Amino acid sequence: MKPLILQFGKQAIDLQDYLASCAEAAKSLKDVSVDILPQAPTPLQTWILYGACFLAQKTPILTTRNREQLQMENVYEWNFSPELRQDKGGSLTCEDLFATKGPALKFLTSGSTGKPKTINKTWHQLILEANQLAKLFKIDGGCNIVSLVPPLHIFGFLYSYLLPLLSKSHVYFTTPRDQLYKIDSCDTPHDIQLLITVPTLWPVAREIILQKNVCNLISSGAAFGDRNEISLKELGKPTRYWEVLGSTETGGIGYREMPGEQIFKQFEGVEIRSDVQKWQLMSPFATTNGLDSIPLSDSLEIMDDHHFRHLGRSDQIFKYGSKPYSMNAIQTWFEKRLGIPTICEFIVNTEAISGGELTVYLESESDDLDYATLKSEFQLLAIGPFPKKFHFLKKFPKDENGKTTLALLSSI
């Protein structure tokens, strides 16, 4: 029996059959000369579409957005459900997938700085980072990786696609069955080397840890949260818990073991230096566009040459449904649209799949808003979730320093 490489529910595929399926699907791209947006109903089929793009020397765009939200020209939306092919003595290897000239991938970010942007990644960057992750978490042939994260963004692509492919590990995709987070024990193996998740899916990950033998849990996408860290201690399991810090543009910056302080160890080759305005990152994983370094939108405290304390995002980023959004961008939009002072607050709820809800405070004597029109205009921009609550105040309260704080607003 050939070694399993990927499983989703009852569907499974081994490495050689995967490569054969990619080669067959690649024939559909023969006359396509623009960037490609692969769309497939399952992770397994998404894997095949990615591989087909790589073999055909095409550049796929990875994103959680659909074609209408992209507003990009010269993009071929590939809605395709490829068939699984059996290898008939083919000689393809993983290296054939990684021979793409130019950018290997284009990641369209979800707009954490207010506007989505396209980040190009090369195979050199991606493979270097994946190999370092394999070394760090001791991943080699035959390891079981369970992923709750689709390979549609940099975190999912690295851990749910490239890492298992390079290490020839077995990767199992699973999704919550319902709001009770019941996991079918047949979907995943009992012994799991890596469990990949994001903070909003911690309840799902927790159930897997209780039912299985999990060596390592890896979380990214947002701060894990104090409440979640407390629940780690209550499990009483030998699982080691890790939080990875980074972004599409920066690549992995550092990692830390939880529970514990927000002190991260930098990945090999990563340097952080200070300039007049912001911290500067020098990294073999980062997309620098020819520059020596890129600025970080994070508040840091450097402990030594290899460790730093993460104090949060300096541009007020929050996560909703595992996607990052800019509080500043949302607040600015409401202020311009309504013409009145506005303050936004994201109230975290780690038990909700969304991760919490957005609240808006408006300095106004009138609460007469056309919510339907406002929501329609807001959602067209795709800059974040529409607020759940609106609070109207005749005058914002101010502290002794003349500032309006969320603490003051919440106390009213």
Secondary structure as UniProt FT lines:
FT   STRAND          4..8
FT   TURN            9..10
FT   STRAND          11..14
FT   HELIX           15..26
FT   HELIX           27..29
FT   TURN            30..31
FT   STRAND          35..39
FT   HELIX           43..55
FT   TURN            56..57
FT   STRAND          60..62
FT   HELIX           67..70
FT   STRAND          75..79
FT   HELIX           94..97
FT   STRAND          105..108
FT   TURN            112..113
FT   STRAND          118..121
FT   HELIX           123..136
FT   TURN            137..138
FT   TURN            141..142
FT   STRAND          144..147
FT   TURN            151..152
FT   HELIX           154..157
FT   HELIX           158..162
FT   HELIX           163..167
FT   STRAND          170..173
FT   TURN            179..180
FT   TURN            185..187
FT   STRAND          191..197
FT   HELIX           199..201
FT   HELIX           202..211
FT   STRAND          213..219
FT   HELIX           226..235
FT   STRAND          240..247
FT   TURN            248..250
FT   STRAND          251..258
FT   STRAND          263..266
FT   TURN            268..269
FT   STRAND          271..274
FT   STRAND          279..282
FT   TURN            284..285
FT   TURN            289..290
FT   STRAND          294..295
FT   STRAND          298..302
FT   STRAND          307..313
FT   TURN            314..315
FT   STRAND          317..320
FT   TURN            321..322
FT   STRAND          323..326
FT   HELIX           327..338
FT   STRAND          342..348
FT   TURN            350..351
FT   TURN            353..354
FT   STRAND          356..363
FT   HELIX           371..381
FT   STRAND          389..393
FT   TURN            400..401
FT   HELIX           406..411
//
